[in-house]
Amino acid sequence: MPFKPTIPGNAAVHCNHGSALEALGRTDAALASFARAISINPDYLEAHFNRANVLHKLERYEPALAAYDRAIAINPNLADAHFNRGKVLRRLERWDEAGASFDRAIAIDPGHADAYLSRGLVLKEMRRPDAALASYERAIAIKPDYVEAHCNRGNLLKKLRRWDAALASYDKAVSIKADSAEAHFGRGIVLHELGRFDDALSSYDKAVAVRPDYAEAHSNRGNTLTEFNRLPEALSAYEQALSVNSHYAPAHFNKAIALLLAGEFSRGWPEYEWRWKNEDGSVIHERRELRQPLWLGGESPAGKSVLLYGEQGLGDTIQFCRYAKLVADLNAHVILQVNEPLLKLLACLDGVSRLVARDGELPHFDYQCPLLSLPLAFKTTLDNIPSARGYLSGNPAKTAYWRGRLGEAVKPRIGLAWSGNPNQKNDRKRSVPLTQLISRLPGNVQYVCLQTEVRESDRRALLAHPEILNFGDELDFENTAALCECLDLVISVDTSVAHLSAALGKTTWILLPFNPDWRWLLNRTDCPWYRAATLYRQQTTGDWNGALERMASDLPGYLNL
């Protein structure tokens, strides 16, 4: 029988025994020893503090908080008790109280770098970025080799889109700790945003080499490979992320984008249903909270009302509203909900029984489906895309008005849309400077600006070319559709104008970046979604010259110039 020592009734012995048990991972026994020490000496500070730390480690936050409060009551000047109490409150998302605890720790110990770092994390959550940044920088001033502080400073600067400063923070972290997976990961994100894809890939490679189970880094590495159109490698990276965490939504969503870009629709559409939320609760795309069941083609909707709603951009709604007719053909009553700017344009869309505004009151309906889930519901492949030859039409009265406004055509007319919404995530790679586009366009053509908004950087170029007709604020979607009907050709970048023109069946030439949005696929000049579209692609990232040269060489033949 093994010898079992008897521990005498001495509080210090029980406290030390608890610390030894905790070091061995025997947390329940450790808590019992700390409780025994406290029962012997209720004011034993070390026992209360150690007990609180174990409860904290076990994520038993409310008891831990009470234990820290007891320790602080015994010694109000114990900085680490205030600091650890703040960490518990941060876990409980009680931001104001957590910040006050960190402030108290700092007041007691002005050199408490960890408290400054944690205070910065709380201030970031409280949406006080300047104060958070100052707190991180104070932590770094106290402890210049504080890798975690440099990384968190980089994270905040990245969120503020201060790319160069963020990169400097990550670079500093890597210089201190070359095997910091978090620093390499953050650095990769910034380099990707700066368009330095080779460097970004190198950073992600280093992150996953240090930490092979880093799902986020594998997924982001896949995103960078996708920028190179290296889709098999990108898909492998997403699979590695999912092998680490099979429920990691961004990896599923990014995998969907790569599959759809590759034209593998049957595999891509199910993965695209992961597009709603990240694990941290942040939104990838907005999903309506509706009590009616989601319809994905499993049940017959005959005799039922089905709500279809736009979930993403206006161009996406224009592209996928074509599915309303397919739902109606199943003898369903189709209610289509779209953003206000599209109401007039889609007023007569085939298959729609009732059209309502995004913020309007909804009538009764039995099922609901977001527009971009309809390809999954109808098992869309490259061979059965509906209404590819056109499904919209301009308002006849509006079209007649614009024909009169333009007057008799004495030379070909081309509509131009060279930039999209500057707030769109990928706008920097899809928009073309107007000066660069104009320099490739032939004379003896009447050009019509189809932009509703002209950026300041393009305004001077537009004013310098009065031969480009500009109707400005007159062009809502209904008027733009009618104006497109009066043109011989529309040239557009990947924006809602391209979708609108092509959905009208109007000949549309679309300028695409090297790595395009998934709907345009790769390595083809035609578009299975729009038979009226011809695609002009960059051959290298960021270089429009080749695409514009090919377009310019095709124009004289198309226009018989």
Buried (B, 14 or more C-beta within 10 A) or exposed (E): EEEEEEEEEEBEBBBBBBBEBBEEEBBEBBBBBBBBBBEBBEEBBBBBBBBBBBBBEEEBBEBBBBBBEBBBEBEEEBBBBBBBBBBBBBBBEBBEBBBBBBBBBBEBBEEBBBBBBBBBBBBBBBEBBEBBBBBBBBBBEBBEEBBBBBBBBBBBBBEEEBBEBBBBBBBBBBEBBEEBBBBBBBBBBBBBBBEBBEBBBBBBBBBBEBBEEBBBBBBBBBBBBBBBBBBEBBBBBBEBBBEBBEEBBBBBBBBBBBBBBBBBBEBBBEBBBBBBBEEEEEEBBEBEEBEBEBBBBEEEBEEBBBBBBBBBBBBBBBBBBBBBBBBBEBEBBBBBBBBEBBBBBBEEBBBBBBBBEBEEEBEEBBBBBBBBBBBBBBEBBEEEBBBBEBBBBBBEEBBBBBBEEBEEEEEBBBBBBBBBBEEBEEBEBBBBBBBEBBEBBEEEBBBBBBBBEBBEEBEEBBEEBEEBBBBEEEBBBBBBBBBBBBBBBBBBBBBBBBBBBBBBBBBBBBBBBBBBBBBBBBEEEEBBBBBBBBBBBBEEBEEBEBBBEBBBEEBEEBBEE
